[in-house]
Amino acid sequence: MLAIRLDEKTESRLERLAKETHRTKSYFVKRAITSFLDEMEDKLIAVARLEQENPSFLTNNALWRELGWEKPADNPKRQSK
């Protein structure tokens, strides 16, 4: 169990959202925390990969080749607007 204190503005926003959607405040708090944790864990993975001794990177052109795509500039059917 976790108890948190919110400033008045955030509490008011949360209360209004809960009422308008017929959901509980806890529902939105849980979703917000889960979303934040997912993002932070992804960032930690990215940082760990960047800090590897021999990280491998693909250039933009190499990525396009790897995916079997034509680069937009090389595609005569595509016209810039």
C-alpha positions in Angstrom: 0.0 0.0 0.0 1.2 3.4 -0.8 0.0 6.8 0.3 0.9 10.0 -1.7 0.2 13.7 -1.2 -0.6 15.8 -4.2 -0.7 19.5 -4.5 -4.2 21.1 -4.8 -4.0 21.6 -8.5 -3.0 18.0 -9.3 -5.6 16.7 -6.9 -8.3 18.8 -8.5 -7.3 17.6 -12.0 -7.3 14.0 -10.9 -10.7 14.4 -9.2 -12.2 16.1 -12.2 -10.8 13.4 -14.6 -12.1 10.6 -12.3 -15.6 12.1 -12.2 -15.8 12.8 -15.9 -14.7 9.3 -16.8 -16.5 7.4 -14.0 -13.2 5.9 -12.9 -11.4 6.0 -9.6 -8.5 8.2 -8.8 -6.6 5.1 -8.0 -7.1 3.8 -11.5 -5.4 6.9 -13.0 -2.6 7.0 -10.4 -1.8 3.3 -11.1 -1.8 3.9 -14.9 0.4 7.0 -14.5 2.9 5.2 -12.3 3.0 2.1 -14.6 3.5 4.3 -17.7 6.3 6.3 -15.9 8.0 3.1 -14.8 7.9 1.6 -18.3 9.5 4.8 -19.7 12.2 4.9 -17.1 13.1 1.2 -17.5 13.3 1.7 -21.3 15.7 4.7 -20.7 17.9 2.5 -18.3 18.1 -0.2 -21.0 19.1 2.4 -23.6 21.7 4.0 -21.4 23.1 0.5 -20.6 23.4 -0.3 -24.3 25.1 3.0 -25.0 27.6 2.3 -22.2 28.6 -1.1 -23.6 32.2 -1.6 -24.4 31.6 -2.3 -28.1 28.2 -0.9 -28.9 27.0 -1.4 -32.5 25.2 1.3 -34.4 23.6 1.4 -37.8 23.8 4.6 -39.9 20.6 5.8 -41.4 21.5 4.5 -44.8 22.5 1.1 -43.4 19.2 0.9 -41.6 17.3 1.6 -44.8 19.3 -1.2 -46.6 18.8 -3.6 -43.7 15.1 -3.1 -43.9 15.1 -3.4 -47.7 13.6 0.1 -48.2 14.6 2.7 -50.7 15.8 5.9 -49.2 13.1 8.6 -49.8 15.6 10.8 -51.8 16.3 7.8 -54.1 12.6 7.0 -54.7 11.5 8.8 -58.0 7.8 8.2 -57.2 8.0 10.2 -54.1 7.9 14.0 -54.6 8.6 16.6 -52.0 5.8 19.1 -51.3 
